[in-house]
Amino acid sequence: MPTFTGETVDQAIKKGLASLGINRVDADISIIEEGKKGFLGIGKKEAIVSIDAKEKEIVEEVEEIQVTTEIIEEPEIDSEVMVEYQEPVKEEIKETPAKSQDVSLDEAITELSLYLTDITTALGAPAMVRVQRDDNHVVLHLDTDKKGLLIGKHGKVLNAIQYLSQVYIHRLVKNRLTVIVNVGDYRERREAIIKRLANQAVHKVRDTAQPVFLEPMPAFERKQVHSILSNEKDIKTHSEGNEPHRYLVVELKK
């Protein structure tokens, strides 16, 4: 792992991030030497940190999905389509707030399935919706020949669809049902990555006694990390930053 020096730890980190061309949340940072100011120049020591880009396998994981599902060459276009489609959806929801008192949970899930059918068609990847439900949450599986188009780069399109679905169901019924939208086995693969990330972070925190900054994640994935690490008695987690760049910090309990 490359090391960088500076008069202070913050200066060394900034120098390292600039050299590697990455943001702080995308980096694994370990403090090797805090540095000392000394007295009249005597005993002065520079701060030393080691920095490396974080978790390249995540990108490879998503890229593998993109290759096997024939994702389009310009995934940014997917986001633009999603933004264009959101406005009429929001207007439609706002026009029917009274449904929360009239629609049963089964009816709401049916309406949500039709809503997702419209969204996937608008995105150019029409999908059949399969519903898997238990007492606490409902999983909506989108079956399509264009999986990559609905997943998007780093899962951004799928996460946006899931967010809209959660808002939609809460506007229809009072039951605070958790909605998960899945394409193929993407959620399962992503959950495996998150578990690996969490465990790697714990090992690194214990080895270095320094906090580890995970990649930005949507709220439901941050909740997964909190849950995974909740039984680690010497570890605590908290979120920092603003959406959609909010990320988790894993550190030792003091």
DABEL-V448247 format. One record per backbone hydrogen bond with DSSP energy under -0.5 kcal/mol. NH is the residue of the N-H (numbers start at 1). CO is the residue of the C=O. E is the energy in kcal/mol with one decimal. If there is no record, write none. Layout:
((NH:CO:E) (NH:CO:E))
This chain:
((2:51:-0.5) (4:49:-2.8) (6:47:-1.6) (12:8:-2.3) (13:9:-2.6) (14:10:-2.5) (15:11:-2.2) (16:12:-2.3) (17:13:-2.9) (18:14:-2.2) (19:15:-2.1) (20:16:-2.4) (21:17:-1.4) (22:17:-1.7) (26:23:-1.0) (27:24:-1.6) (28:52:-3.3) (29:27:-0.6) (30:50:-2.5) (32:30:-0.7) (32:48:-2.1) (33:48:-2.4) (36:45:-2.2) (39:42:-2.4) (40:38:-0.5) (42:39:-2.0) (44:41:-0.7) (45:36:-2.1) (47:6:-2.7) (48:33:-2.1) (49:4:-2.5) (50:30:-2.9) (51:2:-2.2) (52:28:-1.6) (54:26:-2.7) (58:55:-1.2) (59:55:-0.6) (60:56:-1.9) (61:57:-2.4) (62:58:-2.2) (63:59:-2.9) (64:60:-2.3) (65:61:-1.6) (66:62:-2.4) (67:63:-2.3) (68:64:-2.3) (69:65:-1.5) (70:67:-1.0) (71:66:-2.6) (75:73:-0.7) (77:74:-1.8) (78:75:-1.1) (79:75:-0.9) (80:76:-1.6) (81:77:-2.4) (82:78:-2.2) (83:79:-2.4) (84:80:-2.3) (85:81:-1.7) (86:82:-1.3) (87:83:-0.9) (89:85:-1.1) (90:86:-2.6) (91:87:-2.1) (92:88:-2.1) (93:89:-2.0) (94:90:-2.3) (95:91:-1.3) (96:93:-1.5) (97:94:-0.7) (99:96:-1.2) (100:97:-1.2) (101:98:-1.8) (102:99:-1.2) (103:99:-2.3) (103:172:-0.5) (108:104:-2.5) (109:105:-2.3) (110:106:-1.9) (111:107:-2.6) (112:108:-2.5) (113:109:-2.2) (114:110:-1.9) (115:111:-2.4) (116:112:-2.5) (117:113:-1.8) (118:114:-2.0) (119:115:-2.1) (120:116:-2.7) (121:117:-1.8) (122:118:-2.3) (123:119:-1.7) (124:121:-1.4) (125:120:-2.6) (128:143:-2.3) (130:128:-0.6) (130:141:-2.5) (132:139:-2.7) (134:137:-2.4) (138:178:-2.6) (139:132:-3.7) (140:138:-0.5) (140:180:-3.1) (141:130:-2.9) (141:139:-0.7) (142:140:-0.5) (142:182:-3.0) (143:128:-3.0) (143:141:-0.8) (144:142:-0.7) (148:69:-0.7) (149:146:-0.5) (150:146:-1.1) (150:147:-0.6) (151:147:-1.8) (152:148:-2.7) (155:152:-1.8) (156:153:-1.7) (157:151:-0.8) (158:151:-1.7) (159:155:-2.4) (160:156:-1.9) (161:157:-2.3) (162:158:-2.4) (163:159:-2.2) (164:160:-2.3) (165:161:-2.2) (166:162:-2.3) (167:163:-2.2) (168:164:-2.5) (169:165:-2.4) (170:166:-1.7) (171:167:-1.4) (172:168:-0.9) (173:169:-2.0) (174:100:-0.5) (177:175:-2.4) (178:136:-1.8) (180:138:-2.5) (182:140:-2.4) (182:180:-0.5) (186:183:-2.1) (189:185:-2.4) (190:186:-2.8) (191:187:-2.5) (192:188:-1.8) (193:189:-1.8) (194:190:-2.5) (195:191:-2.3) (196:192:-2.0) (197:193:-2.8) (198:194:-2.7) (199:195:-2.4) (200:196:-2.4) (201:197:-2.4) (202:198:-2.1) (203:199:-2.1) (204:200:-2.2) (205:201:-2.6) (206:202:-2.3) (207:203:-2.1) (208:204:-2.5) (209:205:-2.5) (212:250:-2.8) (214:212:-0.6) (214:248:-2.7) (217:246:-2.0) (221:218:-0.8) (222:218:-2.0) (223:219:-2.2) (224:220:-1.1) (225:221:-1.9) (226:222:-2.5) (227:223:-2.3) (228:224:-2.7) (229:225:-2.3) (230:226:-0.5) (230:227:-0.8) (232:229:-1.6) (233:231:-1.0) (235:232:-1.6) (236:251:-2.8) (238:249:-1.7) (240:247:-2.8) (245:242:-2.3) (247:240:-2.6) (249:238:-3.0) (250:212:-2.8) (251:236:-2.5) (253:234:-2.4))
